[in-house]
Amino acid sequence: METLVIQSKSKVNLKLLAELARKLGEQTSEFSGEESEDFDLGLLMDKEKTGKSVTRDTIMRKLHVK
């Protein structure tokens, strides 16, 4: 299964695109702004994944938290 995500500032355009997709027999899903941010963060995390482990102390030092 393939997925296409379209972000738009226009609700009218998104509604039109979703209607077209449904008429073509495709499944559509709508996401809130927060869900979209979560998706983007997940993509970024996957892209930056190194497979290495770091300690909590190292993370806190980078965040400047004591």
A tleap script that builds the chain and sets N, CA, C and O, in Angstrom:
source leaprc.protein.ff14SB
mol = sequence {
  NMET GLU THR LEU VAL ILE GLN SER LYS SER
  LYS VAL ASN LEU LYS LEU LEU ALA GLU LEU
  ALA ARG LYS LEU GLY GLU GLN THR SER GLU
  PHE SER GLY GLU GLU SER GLU ASP PHE ASP
  LEU GLY LEU LEU MET ASP LYS GLU LYS THR
  GLY LYS SER VAL THR ARG ASP THR ILE MET
  ARG LYS LEU HIE VAL CLYS
}
set mol.1.N position { 0.843 -1.172 0.000 }
set mol.1.CA position { 0.000 0.000 0.000 }
set mol.1.C position { 0.890 1.238 0.000 }
set mol.1.O position { 1.884 1.291 0.724 }
set mol.2.N position { 0.545 2.202 -0.787 }
set mol.2.CA position { 1.264 3.468 -0.869 }
set mol.2.C position { 0.455 4.545 -0.179 }
set mol.2.O position { -0.770 4.456 -0.093 }
set mol.3.N position { 1.144 5.563 0.313 }
set mol.3.CA position { 0.490 6.650 1.037 }
set mol.3.C position { 0.963 7.986 0.501 }
set mol.3.O position { 2.140 8.166 0.191 }
set mol.4.N position { 0.037 8.915 0.395 }
set mol.4.CA position { 0.338 10.282 -0.016 }
set mol.4.C position { -0.213 11.213 1.051 }
set mol.4.O position { -1.385 11.118 1.414 }
set mol.5.N position { 0.620 12.106 1.552 }
set mol.5.CA position { 0.189 13.088 2.547 }
set mol.5.C position { 0.241 14.454 1.882 }
set mol.5.O position { 1.266 14.837 1.319 }
set mol.6.N position { -0.860 15.186 1.948 }
set mol.6.CA position { -0.933 16.521 1.356 }
set mol.6.C position { -1.287 17.506 2.464 }
set mol.6.O position { -2.299 17.350 3.146 }
set mol.7.N position { -0.444 18.519 2.635 }
set mol.7.CA position { -0.733 19.581 3.593 }
set mol.7.C position { -1.086 20.827 2.800 }
set mol.7.O position { -0.412 21.175 1.830 }
set mol.8.N position { -2.147 21.489 3.224 }
set mol.8.CA position { -2.589 22.685 2.522 }
set mol.8.C position { -3.104 23.707 3.522 }
set mol.8.O position { -3.583 23.355 4.600 }
set mol.9.N position { -3.000 24.949 3.159 }
set mol.9.CA position { -3.557 26.024 3.980 }
set mol.9.C position { -5.037 26.219 3.678 }
set mol.9.O position { -5.728 26.954 4.383 }
set mol.10.N position { -5.524 25.559 2.626 }
set mol.10.CA position { -6.902 25.736 2.187 }
set mol.10.C position { -7.744 24.495 2.495 }
set mol.10.O position { -7.520 23.423 1.935 }
set mol.11.N position { -8.709 24.661 3.390 }
set mol.11.CA position { -9.621 23.560 3.702 }
set mol.11.C position { -10.465 23.185 2.483 }
set mol.11.O position { -10.811 22.019 2.293 }
set mol.12.N position { -10.788 24.174 1.670 }
set mol.12.CA position { -11.588 23.926 0.465 }
set mol.12.C position { -10.830 23.001 -0.485 }
set mol.12.O position { -11.401 22.045 -1.011 }
set mol.13.N position { -9.550 23.282 -0.706 }
set mol.13.CA position { -8.746 22.442 -1.594 }
set mol.13.C position { -8.607 21.028 -1.053 }
set mol.13.O position { -8.698 20.061 -1.809 }
set mol.14.N position { -8.386 20.900 0.261 }
set mol.14.CA position { -8.261 19.565 0.851 }
set mol.14.C position { -9.551 18.781 0.721 }
set mol.14.O position { -9.529 17.584 0.433 }
set mol.15.N position { -10.674 19.449 0.931 }
set mol.15.CA position { -11.968 18.785 0.802 }
set mol.15.C position { -12.161 18.281 -0.635 }
set mol.15.O position { -12.630 17.163 -0.848 }
set mol.16.N position { -11.797 19.110 -1.611 }
set mol.16.CA position { -11.912 18.737 -3.014 }
set mol.16.C position { -11.008 17.547 -3.347 }
set mol.16.O position { -11.434 16.617 -4.032 }
set mol.17.N position { -9.768 17.573 -2.865 }
set mol.17.CA position { -8.843 16.469 -3.117 }
set mol.17.C position { -9.324 15.169 -2.466 }
set mol.17.O position { -9.220 14.099 -3.066 }
set mol.18.N position { -9.849 15.260 -1.247 }
set mol.18.CA position { -10.357 14.072 -0.557 }
set mol.18.C position { -11.570 13.508 -1.297 }
set mol.18.O position { -11.706 12.292 -1.426 }
set mol.19.N position { -12.441 14.377 -1.779 }
set mol.19.CA position { -13.613 13.943 -2.538 }
set mol.19.C position { -13.181 13.226 -3.819 }
set mol.19.O position { -13.738 12.183 -4.162 }
set mol.20.N position { -12.197 13.776 -4.524 }
set mol.20.CA position { -11.686 13.146 -5.735 }
set mol.20.C position { -11.096 11.770 -5.425 }
set mol.20.O position { -11.353 10.807 -6.146 }
set mol.21.N position { -10.310 11.678 -4.360 }
set mol.21.CA position { -9.711 10.401 -3.982 }
set mol.21.C position { -10.788 9.350 -3.698 }
set mol.21.O position { -10.670 8.203 -4.128 }
set mol.22.N position { -11.830 9.744 -2.977 }
set mol.22.CA position { -12.923 8.807 -2.681 }
set mol.22.C position { -13.640 8.374 -3.950 }
set mol.22.O position { -13.998 7.205 -4.090 }
set mol.23.N position { -13.853 9.301 -4.874 }
set mol.23.CA position { -14.502 8.957 -6.148 }
set mol.23.C position { -13.649 7.998 -6.966 }
set mol.23.O position { -14.178 7.207 -7.748 }
set mol.24.N position { -12.335 8.063 -6.790 }
set mol.24.CA position { -11.424 7.157 -7.476 }
set mol.24.C position { -11.294 5.815 -6.748 }
set mol.24.O position { -10.574 4.921 -7.192 }
set mol.25.N position { -12.000 5.694 -5.629 }
set mol.25.CA position { -12.007 4.439 -4.882 }
set mol.25.C position { -10.893 4.315 -3.862 }
set mol.25.O position { -10.604 3.220 -3.381 }
set mol.26.N position { -10.271 5.431 -3.531 }
set mol.26.CA position { -9.174 5.418 -2.568 }
set mol.26.C position { -9.683 5.751 -1.178 }
set mol.26.O position { -10.708 6.415 -1.022 }
set mol.27.N position { -8.965 5.289 -0.176 }
set mol.27.CA position { -9.301 5.565 1.218 }
set mol.27.C position { -8.667 6.885 1.627 }
set mol.27.O position { -7.526 7.158 1.255 }
set mol.28.N position { -9.375 7.701 2.376 }
set mol.28.CA position { -8.832 8.969 2.860 }
set mol.28.C position { -8.873 9.012 4.381 }
set mol.28.O position { -9.708 8.361 5.010 }
set mol.29.N position { -7.975 9.775 4.958 }
set mol.29.CA position { -7.935 10.003 6.402 }
set mol.29.C position { -7.597 11.467 6.624 }
set mol.29.O position { -6.824 12.059 5.871 }
set mol.30.N position { -8.176 12.037 7.652 }
set mol.30.CA position { -7.869 13.423 8.008 }
set mol.30.C position { -7.110 13.424 9.326 }
set mol.30.O position { -7.387 12.620 10.217 }
set mol.31.N position { -6.149 14.336 9.439 }
set mol.31.CA position { -5.345 14.451 10.646 }
set mol.31.C position { -5.442 15.867 11.185 }
set mol.31.O position { -5.496 16.835 10.426 }
set mol.32.N position { -5.461 15.973 12.498 }
set mol.32.CA position { -5.444 17.299 13.123 }
set mol.32.C position { -4.046 17.884 12.988 }
set mol.32.O position { -3.108 17.183 12.610 }
set mol.33.N position { -3.911 19.152 13.291 }
set mol.33.CA position { -2.598 19.791 13.250 }
set mol.33.C position { -1.603 19.097 14.160 }
set mol.33.O position { -0.440 18.925 13.795 }
set mol.34.N position { -2.054 18.694 15.350 }
set mol.34.CA position { -1.180 18.013 16.310 }
set mol.34.C position { -0.752 16.647 15.773 }
set mol.34.O position { 0.411 16.264 15.904 }
set mol.35.N position { -1.685 15.915 15.170 }
set mol.35.CA position { -1.349 14.608 14.597 }
set mol.35.C position { -0.350 14.753 13.452 }
set mol.35.O position { 0.546 13.925 13.288 }
set mol.36.N position { -0.513 15.802 12.671 }
set mol.36.CA position { 0.414 16.066 11.577 }
set mol.36.C position { 1.810 16.368 12.115 }
set mol.36.O position { 2.802 15.907 11.550 }
set mol.37.N position { 1.898 17.132 13.193 }
set mol.37.CA position { 3.185 17.432 13.817 }
set mol.37.C position { 3.829 16.156 14.347 }
set mol.37.O position { 5.036 15.960 14.205 }
set mol.38.N position { 3.021 15.285 14.960 }
set mol.38.CA position { 3.531 14.010 15.464 }
set mol.38.C position { 4.096 13.166 14.321 }
set mol.38.O position { 5.154 12.553 14.461 }
set mol.39.N position { 3.390 13.139 13.195 }
set mol.39.CA position { 3.842 12.392 12.022 }
set mol.39.C position { 5.174 12.941 11.521 }
set mol.39.O position { 6.100 12.181 11.238 }
set mol.40.N position { 5.263 14.268 11.415 }
set mol.40.CA position { 6.497 14.908 10.957 }
set mol.40.C position { 7.658 14.613 11.906 }
set mol.40.O position { 8.774 14.349 11.459 }
set mol.41.N position { 7.401 14.656 13.201 }
set mol.41.CA position { 8.438 14.357 14.187 }
set mol.41.C position { 8.910 12.914 14.033 }
set mol.41.O position { 10.108 12.641 14.106 }
set mol.42.N position { 7.979 11.997 13.821 }
set mol.42.CA position { 8.339 10.599 13.609 }
set mol.42.C position { 9.218 10.416 12.382 }
set mol.42.O position { 10.184 9.654 12.417 }
set mol.43.N position { 8.889 11.113 11.294 }
set mol.43.CA position { 9.717 11.044 10.087 }
set mol.43.C position { 11.126 11.556 10.363 }
set mol.43.O position { 12.111 10.954 9.936 }
set mol.44.N position { 11.213 12.671 11.080 }
set mol.44.CA position { 12.512 13.243 11.416 }
set mol.44.C position { 13.317 12.289 12.292 }
set mol.44.O position { 14.518 12.116 12.084 }
set mol.45.N position { 12.658 11.668 13.269 }
set mol.45.CA position { 13.342 10.726 14.155 }
set mol.45.C position { 13.871 9.530 13.362 }
set mol.45.O position { 14.996 9.088 13.592 }
set mol.46.N position { 13.083 9.010 12.443 }
set mol.46.CA position { 13.529 7.891 11.609 }
set mol.46.C position { 14.732 8.292 10.763 }
set mol.46.O position { 15.674 7.515 10.603 }
set mol.47.N position { 14.697 9.494 10.230 }
set mol.47.CA position { 15.789 9.985 9.381 }
set mol.47.C position { 17.089 10.115 10.169 }
set mol.47.O position { 18.163 9.813 9.648 }
set mol.48.N position { 16.999 10.559 11.414 }
set mol.48.CA position { 18.184 10.830 12.224 }
set mol.48.C position { 18.627 9.633 13.063 }
set mol.48.O position { 19.636 9.717 13.764 }
set mol.49.N position { 17.895 8.527 13.005 }
set mol.49.CA position { 18.185 7.361 13.828 }
set mol.49.C position { 19.592 6.829 13.528 }
set mol.49.O position { 19.945 6.614 12.369 }
set mol.50.N position { 20.393 6.618 14.584 }
set mol.50.CA position { 21.758 6.138 14.409 }
set mol.50.C position { 21.936 4.711 14.920 }
set mol.50.O position { 22.880 4.024 14.529 }
set mol.51.N position { 21.043 4.269 15.783 }
set mol.51.CA position { 21.188 2.944 16.377 }
set mol.51.C position { 22.073 2.950 17.614 }
set mol.51.O position { 22.256 1.914 18.252 }
set mol.52.N position { 22.626 4.119 17.959 }
set mol.52.CA position { 23.487 4.230 19.131 }
set mol.52.C position { 22.660 4.607 20.350 }
set mol.52.O position { 21.633 5.274 20.232 }
set mol.53.N position { 23.113 4.177 21.519 }
set mol.53.CA position { 22.461 4.514 22.776 }
set mol.53.C position { 23.248 5.595 23.493 }
set mol.53.O position { 24.475 5.641 23.410 }
set mol.54.N position { 22.542 6.457 24.190 }
set mol.54.CA position { 23.183 7.473 25.013 }
set mol.54.C position { 22.548 7.443 26.392 }
set mol.54.O position { 21.412 6.999 26.559 }
set mol.55.N position { 23.298 7.920 27.377 }
set mol.55.CA position { 22.776 7.909 28.739 }
set mol.55.C position { 21.842 9.093 28.957 }
set mol.55.O position { 21.862 10.072 28.212 }
set mol.56.N position { 21.034 8.976 29.988 }
set mol.56.CA position { 20.127 10.063 30.362 }
set mol.56.C position { 20.936 11.311 30.713 }
set mol.56.O position { 20.558 12.425 30.352 }
set mol.57.N position { 22.050 11.118 31.417 }
set mol.57.CA position { 22.894 12.255 31.804 }
set mol.57.C position { 23.399 13.023 30.581 }
set mol.57.O position { 23.432 14.253 30.587 }
set mol.58.N position { 23.787 12.305 29.549 }
set mol.58.CA position { 24.268 12.955 28.322 }
set mol.58.C position { 23.173 13.818 27.710 }
set mol.58.O position { 23.425 14.946 27.285 }
set mol.59.N position { 21.955 13.281 27.667 }
set mol.59.CA position { 20.830 14.040 27.105 }
set mol.59.C position { 20.553 15.277 27.946 }
set mol.59.O position { 20.347 16.363 27.405 }
set mol.60.N position { 20.546 15.121 29.264 }
set mol.60.CA position { 20.270 16.256 30.150 }
set mol.60.C position { 21.347 17.334 30.007 }
set mol.60.O position { 21.030 18.523 30.045 }
set mol.61.N position { 22.616 16.940 29.843 }
set mol.61.CA position { 23.684 17.925 29.640 }
set mol.61.C position { 23.458 18.696 28.339 }
set mol.61.O position { 23.647 19.912 28.299 }
set mol.62.N position { 23.054 17.993 27.273 }
set mol.62.CA position { 22.798 18.651 26.003 }
set mol.62.C position { 21.626 19.637 26.111 }
set mol.62.O position { 21.609 20.674 25.448 }
set mol.63.N position { 20.650 19.292 26.959 }
set mol.63.CA position { 19.494 20.148 27.175 }
set mol.63.C position { 19.756 21.213 28.232 }
set mol.63.O position { 18.905 22.062 28.496 }
set mol.64.N position { 20.930 21.160 28.830 }
set mol.64.CA position { 21.313 22.098 29.895 }
set mol.64.C position { 20.381 21.999 31.093 }
set mol.64.O position { 20.000 23.010 31.684 }
set mol.65.N position { 20.017 20.765 31.445 }
set mol.65.CA position { 19.164 20.501 32.605 }
set mol.65.C position { 20.021 19.872 33.690 }
set mol.65.O position { 20.795 18.953 33.423 }
set mol.66.N position { 19.885 20.362 34.903 }
set mol.66.CA position { 20.679 19.801 36.017 }
set mol.66.C position { 19.917 18.757 36.759 }
set mol.66.O position { 20.431 18.185 37.720 }
savepdb mol mol.pdb
quit
